[in-house]
Amino acid sequence: MVHSSPPVTAPPRLQKVLAAAGLGSRRQCEMLILEGRVEVDRQVVTELGTRVDATDQQVRVDGVVIKLPRHKYFLLHKPAGTVSTARDPWARTRVIDLVDDPDRLFTVGRLDKSSSGLILVTNDGDLANRLCHPRYGVHKTYRVTVSGRPTSETLTQLRRGVHLAEGVARVDRVVIKSTKGRFSTLEMVLSEGRNREIRRVLARVGHKVTELKRIGLGPLRLGDIPVGAYRELSRDEVRKLRRVTEGGKSSPRKRVSQQNRQPRKGGVRNKSRKSAGTEQRGTSAKTRGTVLGGTPTASDSASIRRRPRKKTPKRQRG
């Protein structure tokens, strides 16, 4: 059975908003609501399913107005050499270090250390999960430079699928944009996000990646943002991102009908084993007692920002 999720445009539930505002765990915030201590627009709310629009509605707890967190969305041009992780044991420069904002932010998906290009930074976990989940099939567009010149047969093989350790990886679209000397530049579109997928897939067909840059994510394009700089998304761009994650691709598992289902080979044996176990328990009882990928406009250029890089200490080799 496939369960449909609520539309991505639906406001979050009240207990989630309270938890995001720092009033406790979600369970603790549910108790605040059930105890009648929460008001929305001066009306006491005791129903846990209530949804709240943080931009238009006022929330009070014990009569005190709660400052609701505002979602933020930044499009950043990731430099090669930075890491997308939230924590790094080697103190390398992280993508989130480049964004000058006091809120707790994280990246939407990852680009490996050697790759560059478009990456989103946000505090909106719901939208981030939808953009990364393969169910929604959000396209990511990459410009890839490889050694050699892929043939038409190679491109067809990429579209049909290449076997990796965890399964078949398919490229939604791939075209050769240019060739120069011993190198070719490809444009590739994927809707999956496996670890180092493009590099591994191209290596399997005999082409080593020398440069990889993401240039698109859904309706967004990198444009002319300088390396290491970023800008905040417009409301229209956020709306478009939400739109591409509505619904999602439904892929229920194929089920065999009861009429066509073949009995298991061990079915009779299991049944006899069960009855044997019952008999054994009966006799032994006597002796022993006996969950179970929009392009920014000219007006956007003024909002592009840079943050000075922090000098990271050199690793000491022991």
N, C-alpha and C positions, 0 to 999 in steps of 0.2 A: 504494500500500500504506500502510495506516495503522498506525503503531507505537503500541502501548499503553505508557503510562508506568507506573512502579511506583506503588502506592497512596501517597497523600500521607501516610498514617500510618506508612509504613515509615521506620525510623531512617536517618540519613544514612550514606554510605560513610565508612570509616575515614580515607581520605586527605583527604576534604573536612573532616572534623572536625579533623584535624591542621593543615590549612592555616588554618582559622578560628581555631585557637589560636595562630597566629603562628609556626609552625615552618617556614615557607617556602612556595614555590608548591606547587600541587597535584602537579606533576610531581616536585618535590623530595621531597614527602611520600610519593609512591609509591615512590621509591627507598629511603626509610627502611624501608618495609614489606618490600620485596623483599630488603633486606639483613638482615632478621631482627632489627631493632633496636626493634621495637614490640611491646608486650605488651598484651593485653586481659584483665583479671582474671587476671593472672599467667601467661597462656598466650601464647607467641610466635605472632604472626599474620604470615603471609607472602602471604596471598591478598588481592588488591586489591579484590575485590567484597565484603569483609566489612563488615557494617553494625554501627554502634555506637549504643547508647542512652546518651547523655551523662548522663542522670539516674540510671541504675542501674549502669553499668559503669565500671570504673577503667582508665584508659589510662596506660601508661608508655612513655617513649622513653629508651633507654639507662639504664633503671632508675629514671628520675626520673618521678614522678607529674605528669601534665599537667593543668593546670586548664582544663577544657573550658568554652567560652562558654555562657551560658544565654540562651535566646531570651526576648525581652521584647516585650510587646504593650501599647500604650497607645491608648486611645480619647480623642481630643481634640476639643473644640469650637472649631473654627477661627474666629477673628475675621475679618471682612472687612478687607481691607487688608494681610493677611499673605500671603506667597508660599510655595508648596509645594516649590520647588526646593531642592536641597542647597546650591547656590552661587548667590549673587546679586551681580552686579557693582555694583549701586547701594546695597549695604549695607542693604537693607530688612529688616524683621523677617521671619524665616523661621518656618515652623511648628515645625521642630525646635528653634528657640531657646526655645520655650515649655516644653519638657520638660526638667526638671532631672535629667539622667542622664549619667554619664560615658561610656557606651558610644557607639559610632558608630551612629546611628539614621538612618532615612530614612522618608519617607511612603509609604503604599500608594496609588499613583495620585496624582492631583492634583485640587485645586479651584482655579479661577482666582482671581486676586487680589480680585476684587469679590465673590466668593461666600463663604459661611460654612457652618458645620455640621460634621457628623461626618467625621473623617478619622483613619485609623489610622497610628500611628508604631511602627516595629518594627526589629529587626535580623535578622529571618527572611526572607531573600531568596526562598526557595522558595515559602513561603506567599504572600508579597506578589505574586510573579509569577503564581501561580494565581488570586488574587483579581482581578487586572487583566486576565488573558488572556480574550478574548472566547469562546474555546473552552469555558470553564467556565460561562459565562452567569450570573455572580453578579449578582443584582439590586441596583441602587442606587435608593433612594427619595428624591425631592426635593419640597420645598414651594416653589412658584414663584408669585410675584406678577407679573401682566402687566397691561398697559394694555388696556382694552376687555373685551368679553365674548365669549369663543369660542362659536361655534355648535356644534350637534351634528355638522354636516357637517365643521367644522374638527377636532373631536376624532376623527372617523372618519378624516380624512386623516392625522392624526398617527399613528394606529395602523397605517394601511396603508403609510405611508412617505412621506418628503419627500426630494426630490432635493437633495443637496449636491454640492460639487465632487468629493469623493472617493467618492461613491456614495449609495445610498439609506439614510437613517437612519429607523429605526422606533422608536416608543415602545411598550413592552410593555403599559403601562396608563396611562390618564390620566383623571382625574375632576375636576370643578369642586367645590371644597370650600366656597367662599363668594364673594360678590360685594359690593362696597361702592363706591358711586359709580361712578367710571370705571375701577375696577380689579377684577380677579378673582384669586382664589388657587386654584391647581391643585395636585394631587398627581400626580406623574409617576414612573413606574418604568421604568428602562432597564437593559439588560444589556450595553450598549456603553459605550465611554469615549472618544469622539472629542473633539478639542480644542473647547471651548466649544460642545458639541453642542446642548444645550438652548436656549441663547440664539440660535443660528443657525437651528435648526429652527423655533422660534416666530416669529422674524423673517420667515422665509419664508412663514408663513401670516398675517402681518400683525399680530402681537402682540409688542410690545417688552417684554423682561423688565426689571422694576424692582427685583426682589429674588429671590435664589436661595439656597436653604439645603438642604443634604443632611441628611436626618433618619434614613436607614437604609442599612445595608450588609449584605446577606445577612440573617442572623438578628439582627444588632445594631441597636439603636435609640439615638438620641442621648439621649433622656430629658431630665432636668432639669439636666444638667451646665451650669454657668455658662459664658459666653463666655470663652475663653482658658484654661479649666481642663481637666484631664484626669484619667483614672483608669486603673489597670492592669486588663486583662481577667482574668477568672477562668479557671481551667482548663477549666471547662465551656463557657465562651464560645469559647475557642480550639478546643476539640474540635468545637463546632458549625461554626466557620469551616472547619476542615479537612474536615468532612463534606460541606459544600456544594460543595467543589472536587474531590470524588472522581469519577473517571470522566471527566467532561467531555462536551461535545457533539461527537460524531464527525461531521465533514462532509467526507468524501472528495470529491475532484473527480469529476465525471461523466466516465467514459471511454467512448469509442466502440469497439465491438467490431470486431475485424479483419474480420468478415464484412460489417458494414454501413459500414465506413470507405470514404470516397470518395477516389480517388487525387488527389494534388495536380496542379494544372494544369501546374506546372513540372517534374513528375516525369521526363518523357521528356527535356525539355531539359537537366535537370541530369545525366542519365545520359550524354547525348551530349556534354555539356560535359566530363564526367569523362574520357570516351574521347578526346575531342579534346585534352584536356590531356596525356594520356599520349602521344599521337602527337607533340605539340609538344615534350614533354620529350625524346622519342626523337630528333627531328631536331635540336633545339638542342644536344644533348649533343655532336654532331659539331663544332660551331663553338665553343661556350662551354666545354664540359666541366662536366659537372655533378657543488564541490567542487563541444598538445593543447587591600447595604444592611442578642440577648436584652435586653430592657429592664433597666437596672440596678435592683437592689432597694434597700431602705432601708439595708441594711448596707453598700452600696457608697458611700454619700454620705460616709462618714468617710474613704474613700480618695481622694476627689477632691482634686487638688492644683492649685495655681497657681504659676507662676514669674514673678517680677517681670520686666517687659519692660525690655530694654536700650534706652537712648536711642540712636537712630541719627543719625549726622551728616547735616545737611541737604546736599543736592546743590548744588554751586556751578555756576552757569551761566557758561560761558565765552563 
